[in-house]
Amino acid sequence: MTRYEVQHAYRADRDGDVLGPWEAGETVELEPEVADWVNNDSPGALQEAKETPAKPRQAKPAPDRQHKGAANR
């Protein structure tokens, strides 16, 4: 499946399947042949989404076990 960005509002019935409703700016995952059908039905409705590079995940630092806090004694 490929990710597509919706360019304008769209909804359709295709062979018993309901496509949408989608609003402009949404991202949907579709098979390429379904996306081609949607663009044939409504030119410019879908555009292949640009992939953004994933940010590397960083672990949270471990708590300092020797920290005693600021309690008055």
C-alpha positions in Angstrom: 0.0 0.0 0.0 1.1 3.5 -0.7 0.4 6.7 1.2 -1.5 9.5 -0.6 -2.4 13.0 0.4 -5.9 14.1 -0.3 -5.9 17.4 -2.3 -9.7 18.1 -2.1 -12.8 16.7 -0.5 -13.8 13.4 -2.0 -16.2 10.5 -1.5 -17.3 7.7 -3.9 -18.8 4.3 -4.2 -16.8 1.8 -6.2 -18.1 -1.7 -6.7 -19.8 -1.7 -3.3 -16.8 -0.2 -1.5 -17.1 3.3 -0.1 -14.0 5.5 -0.6 -14.0 8.4 1.8 -15.3 10.8 2.9 -11.9 12.5 2.9 -11.0 16.1 3.5 -8.1 18.1 2.0 -4.9 17.5 3.8 -5.7 14.0 5.1 -3.3 11.1 4.4 -4.7 7.8 3.3 -3.2 4.4 2.4 -4.4 2.8 -0.8 -3.4 0.3 -3.4 -2.0 2.1 -6.4 -4.8 0.8 -8.7 -7.5 2.2 -6.4 -5.6 5.6 -6.2 -5.5 5.6 -10.1 -9.2 5.0 -10.2 -9.9 7.8 -7.7 -7.7 10.2 -9.8 -9.5 9.1 -12.9 -12.8 9.8 -11.3 -11.8 13.1 -9.8 -8.5 14.5 -11.4 -6.0 15.7 -8.8 -7.9 14.2 -5.8 -4.8 12.3 -4.6 -1.1 13.0 -4.7 1.5 10.6 -3.5 2.6 11.7 0.0 6.2 12.7 0.5 7.9 10.5 3.1 9.5 12.4 6.0 12.6 10.9 7.5 11.9 9.3 10.9 13.5 11.0 13.8 15.8 8.7 15.8 14.4 7.7 19.2 16.4 8.6 22.2 16.1 6.9 25.5 15.2 9.0 28.6 18.2 9.4 30.9 18.1 7.1 34.0 17.3 8.9 37.3 20.2 9.7 39.5 19.9 7.2 42.3 22.3 9.1 44.6 20.3 12.3 44.6 18.9 12.9 48.1 16.6 15.7 47.3 16.3 19.0 49.3 14.4 17.8 52.3 15.1 19.6 55.6 16.4 17.3 58.3 
